[in-house]
């Protein structure tokens, strides 16, 4: 397809940053039609490529393999997010649940005060008033018996309103850690029903997330017996309701209660629709519930193999750093790959500091961080109360969890300790056990258990995987009902109270006046390349971002700050006086001399107003820093240019004049007294200027993710490699993550976050985060050559909100596809506002090995400076874990379903499909891409707007116009005898859409070719008039402003012809001068709206397209719309 007219990537010679990337191919409806139209216009006798013939021959032999190849519009999710804003947080509870208590033991830890203390603390923090409350409801017997035996319900029903305490205690003694009250049955039904109802409301969209403050708890309640204070399994029942009734296929249950939720595990052990992830105290089976099945090598069975995660904690005293390591190394990588439609948390708070059962030391604030990180996995998060027995820690932790669900940034942690050796061993054991089932666990080196040792084994640590059991599964006939729990002495209680009170004091829960600030100024539009109007670093970059924010309705939700100009003194904190004076001279320099001066520097241009624009950009960032640090705004978005991260103290470079991000960090240290600032640079080019400014300073942690290509990518410096770690006091505070290959996408960037960025950042514990937010790694950028989606940038922003109390400031750097940067920065803003960020589910995409090698190098370089990077230990290459032994209550169904390749559904989350089955050849994909029913003229066959004689069943919204899918056997049979439509009457088969896609199958597989879905309506269509009969859209007409004839567009408002953005940009200049929005390509007859920034396809455009079609082919274009509308 020809390039649309918006502002272009136009390069001048000598500017080394502007490396010309390989041309990308895009398939749209019009593009597919173009292929067939051109085929039809060719002379008779044209033969298809021999390679295509060979590929098709092989493909015919493999048609039974039913793999679908999906053509995606990489902006579709971002476009769809326009209407998706932050929803309400639901809350369900019932004060009557406090009636459930032990009648024969007043000291029993599962007590009514557990619930009342949480509610009181939530009221103190004004949290309940911010929630959308709804009444509880009781679960029905039918709902319960989906997972529980009817005998459990019948037994519990007999205890209802039975005031015989002796009888109740006798019944309770039959079960492990159970007491029954006359109201227990009724309240347990309310707990289960309310949790089911919460999930239903979240899935329906009436609320975004929610908390069920219910008791009794549920995750120990097994199918045939109550257990561990639990009667009905609230979370498991809700998850099963979501799969069986609501139709979800991917649910993640995170159980952070200190006791293993063995019952939940048992209920989903064979189910690939539910990942159960439990972190629990185990001590090799010596800790309750004393079951073998709680160990790491119980990974599921049958189709559920690989969907059960146990993270056994084999010592007490685990701290925040241990749990964060579990999230970074284990949970988040799997969750990003699994991409759950719903996250349910079994939220027991007995790992919190002071709990007599857990004996762990998690701070209450840590639970807010764990919740916030889960919210980056899925917007749908349901939290249900389980255990927790230190009342103050329980109340604080549950309240901060609710605060996180409400969208408030997690408070800064006082100290993040080094992960313990015990948690390292557990995490490595889990990775080893789960590695065969997931693509995301490839970051540890390996060693062989058999054969001669590798030479490199000597220089790296080895982890020995072992299974240890010190428990006893013997079940007694009766259980203790009194004095069966640990107690703390008064001295211990006093020390715990002191520590918890200290944490309340130091935990900053103040809220900013405004959640997110925004700053932008038109003065930054003045800096432009007069000598080269099509330069990629153009004013339209920030103009389009600002317009996109307005179009998405974000400007009304943001606190807009007044811009200002940075003073000379502020600029001189990061630049020399000579550099500043050089920029001051630009205002009096003639244009021809400005063009000559740029040759003295690397990839820059100058304008008389360049310093004004750059000084305003710096001033805007400083204004935002002051606003965030004064608590006026919680976080900020700075839409600024020219960019800055290549500008060092002495000179401009790489489109950058003044380093605004470095100036902002310096201002935070100098004027605001901060001690630790994280400056994260995700621009695709290394921020060599920022690194040079901060290289010796330990008060600024500079981290950069960029393309390096072994030094061949701009700025072509070895200082961009992972070996550049800082000098002097700054040693270890410079972290480069250099990609050595093009094509890095979401999987690689998220891997860098989980393995390097987040562990180091949490250990550093910054007071402010500044992001040099370049979006030239986004898909479609002409310089970056990477494939990061706009929604991935939003997800990375979500992950950063857990740092510095949410004080995150985004400063625009690079990004030269205007559509990409406008969507990307908009998604980041929405992430800061707490809007849901949706993601494309693609479990087949592991991180590239080149990226994994880079991450290995970075970790090996920096593990001497950062103790959180201690997981780079070699694992055995051979999978030699012992088969899990039988364990009480666990029913293992080892039946392996026979899944033939022809029945594989890539949207199915089943992990029992072997890797070889999923890695199908291009020939197999080609066999899939046949066209079903053929149209009579052979022109518009296979397009989604074809008018069938029989009305087809409308596709699902998520699938409409996005996929090339397999044919039914009947249509496949008919496809082999379809007609050809060449005018010469030749019987030689003509190239079809299948051939076109076959020739580009590698581009489709690599993501270089993707669908662009045109708008079905555009408001500017109303401004069109009937085309006069004497107006012809002829081929070969010269551009109105130059001599170009090959890639021209026609204005549909005044009918002038002008060249595309990739030529001289004269059609874009015409739009700027006249405001005319709609233009038609004379190459492929597609229509582009300059204002809507999108392709448009509507029946009202038929007359214009037909005019060009008749001029090009000598006949009318087939009518391909489902209406009878013609422009009058």
Secondary structure, DSSP 8 states (H G I E B T S, - for coil): ----SSS--B--TT-TT--------EE-HHHHHHHHHHHHHS-TT----HHHHHHHHHHHTTTT----EE---TTHHHHHGGG-----EEEEE-GGGGG---SS-TT-SS-THHHHHHHHHHHHTT-GGGSEE-------HHHHTTTS-HHHHHHHHHHTT---HHHHHHHHTTSTT----TTHHHHHHHHHHHHHHHHHHHHHTSSSEEEEE-SS--TT--SSS-BTTBSS-HHHHHHHHHHHTS--S-EEEEE-SSS--HHHHHHHTT-TTEEEEEEEE-GGGTSTT--GGGSTT----GGGTT-EEEEEE-SS---HHHHHHHIIIIIHHHHHHH--SEEEEEE--TTBTT-TTT---B-HHHHHHHHHHHHTT-S-EEEEE-----HHHHHHHHHHHHHHHTT------S------HHHHHHHHHHHHHHGGG-SS---S-EE-SSSS--GGGGGS-B--------------SS---SS-S----HHHHHHHHHHHHHHHHHS-----SEEEEEE--GGGGS---SS-TTBSS-THHHHHHHHHHHHTT-GGGSEE-------HHHHTTTS-HHHHHHHHGGGGS-HHHHHHHGGGSBS----TTHHHHHHHHHHHHHHHHHHHHTTSEEEEEE---S--TT--SS--BTTBSS-HHHHHHHHHHHTT--S-EEEEE-SSS--HHHHHHHTT-TTEEEEEEEE-GGGTSTT--GGGSTT----GGGTT-EEEEEE-SS--BHHHHHHHIIIIIHHHHHHHT-SEEEEEE--TTBTT-TTT--BB-HHHHHHHHHHHTTSGGG-EEEEE-----HHHHHHHHHHHHHHHHT--------TT----HHHHHHHHHHHHHHTTT-TT-----BEESS---------TT-----------GGG--TTS----S-HHHHS--HHHHHHH----S--SSSSSTT-TT---SS------TTTTTTEE----HHHHHHHTT-----TT---S----HHHHHHHTHHHHHHTSSEE---BS--GGGGG-----TT----TT---SSSS--SSEEEETTT--EEE-TTTT-HHHHHHHHH---EEEETTT--EEETTTTEEE--GGGHHHHHHHHHHHHSS------SS-----
